[in-house]
Amino acid sequence: SLEGHGEDQLSQWRLARLFNRFFDHAQGNVGLALQAWIAQIARIQNNVLEITPPRRPEMPPWQALDPEWLVLLVQLLLHKQ
């Protein structure tokens, strides 16, 4: 089931969106998509597998910086060592 809906209650469109989220999360890597699928298993009960959609990890603050600022920070860290 997905978010409380059984497989028979999910539309083809919703299933396609779910699989697309796993594909996007894994950036096309089938092995990573399979690992993500397994990691998203929330519960197994009465032969029903409950999964949650993959979530993007939070972006560290330094990834939002312009490359010039990032280089400057790296230089400061290297200089301090």
C-alpha positions in Angstrom: 0.0 0.0 0.0 1.0 3.6 -0.5 0.0 6.3 2.0 -3.0 4.2 3.1 -4.2 3.2 -0.4 -4.0 -0.4 -1.5 -2.5 -1.4 -4.8 -5.9 -1.9 -6.4 -6.9 1.7 -5.4 -3.9 3.3 -7.0 -4.3 4.7 -10.5 -1.8 3.9 -13.2 -0.8 7.6 -13.2 0.0 7.5 -9.4 2.0 4.3 -9.8 3.9 5.8 -12.7 4.7 8.9 -10.6 5.9 6.7 -7.7 8.2 4.8 -10.0 9.4 8.0 -11.6 10.3 9.4 -8.1 12.4 6.3 -7.4 14.1 6.7 -10.9 14.8 10.4 -10.3 16.0 9.7 -6.8 18.5 7.1 -8.1 19.4 9.3 -11.1 18.8 6.3 -13.4 20.9 3.8 -11.4 18.8 0.7 -11.2 20.7 -0.8 -8.2 20.3 2.4 -6.3 16.6 2.6 -7.2 16.2 -1.0 -5.8 18.0 -0.1 -2.6 15.8 3.0 -2.2 12.7 0.9 -2.8 13.7 -1.5 -0.1 14.7 1.4 2.3 11.2 2.9 1.9 9.4 -0.2 3.2 7.6 1.1 6.2 5.8 -2.1 7.3 4.9 -5.6 6.2 1.6 -6.9 7.7 -0.7 -9.6 6.5 1.2 -10.1 3.2 0.8 -6.3 2.5 3.9 -4.2 1.9 3.5 -0.6 2.9 6.0 1.8 1.3 6.5 5.5 1.4 7.7 7.7 -1.5 11.4 8.5 -1.5 12.3 11.9 -0.1 15.2 14.0 -1.2 17.8 14.5 1.5 18.1 18.0 2.8 20.7 20.0 1.0 23.6 21.1 3.1 23.9 24.9 3.3 27.2 25.0 1.5 25.7 23.5 -1.6 23.5 26.6 -2.0 26.6 28.8 -2.2 28.1 30.3 -5.4 31.2 28.4 -6.5 33.4 31.4 -5.8 32.3 31.6 -2.1 32.8 27.9 -1.8 36.3 28.1 -3.1 37.0 31.0 -0.7 35.8 29.0 2.3 37.9 26.0 1.3 40.9 28.2 1.0 40.3 29.6 4.4 39.9 26.1 5.9 43.1 24.9 4.2 45.0 28.0 5.3 43.9 27.5 8.9 45.2 23.9 9.0 
